[in-house]
């Protein structure tokens, strides 16, 4: 195999590992309805950064980095939605009944 193929395989595996590391965080927020460990500014900045980073990613050829960044964008968007949903006391009380 040539070096290019090795780099594609390595990029794909590392993208899946990095993406998989976010799943427990999202699951915990969904399950516990507890977003107190996340600051509003962090959640907002991550989402803004992902949108701006798409300007760079879109200039690259389709490959593992697209998969990774797509997942990061979706994960940060979901975290933003969960943060907005569970941040109020009313929603926190409703989630405690689960």
N, C-alpha and C positions, 0 to 999 in steps of 0.2 A: 504494500500500500504506500501511497505517496504522502508527503507531509501535509498537503492540503486536506486529504481525507481524515488524517489523524486530528487535525485542528477542528474540523467539523464535528467529529465524534466527541472530542473533548469539550467543545463549546455546547453541544447538545446535552451531554451528561451534567456539566456544571450548571447549565440553565435549569435543568429539571431539579437539581439539588437546591439551588437558590430559591426557586419557585416553591418547592416543597417546604422550605423552612418557614414560609409565611402562612401556610395552611393551619398549623396549630394555633397561631395568634388569632386568625380570623374565627376559627371554631370556638376558641375560648370567649371572645367578645360576644359572639352570637349566643353561646350557651349560657353565659353568666350575665349578660347585659351590663357588664361592668367596663366602662371606658375611662375610668378615673386615671388609669396609668398612661393615658395618651393626652397630650395637650392639644388644644384646638389649633394653635399655631403650627405644631408639628404636622398634624393631619392635613391642614390647609397647604402648607409649604410642600409636602410630598406630592400632593395632587397637582399643584401648579408646576413643580419641577418636572413631573412626568409629562405634562402637556407640552412644556417647552422642549423637553428632551426628544419628543417625537419629531421635532424639526430636524434634529441630527439623525435620528434612527432612519427617517424616511429617505435619507441620501445613501444609506448603505444597502448592499444587496440583501435579498431575503435570505435569512439564515437563523442560526440559534439565538442571536441577539434580538431578533424580532419576537421570537417565542418568549424569551425572558422578559423583555420590556412590555409586551402585551400582557403577560401575567401580572407584572408589577403594577401596571396601570389599572387593571381590573381589581387587583387586591387593594390598592390604595383607594379606588373608587368605592369599593364595598365597605372599607373601613370608614370612609367619610359618611356614607349612608347610615351605617350602624352607629357612628358617633352622633350624628344628628338625631337619629331615632331614639337612642337610649340615654342621651344626655339629660333629658328632663326628668324630674322626680316622678312625674306621673308614669312615664314609661318604665322607670326602674322598679316602681312598685308593682306594675302589671307583670313584669318579667320575674319577680320574686315568686309569683304564684305558679310558675312552671315547674 
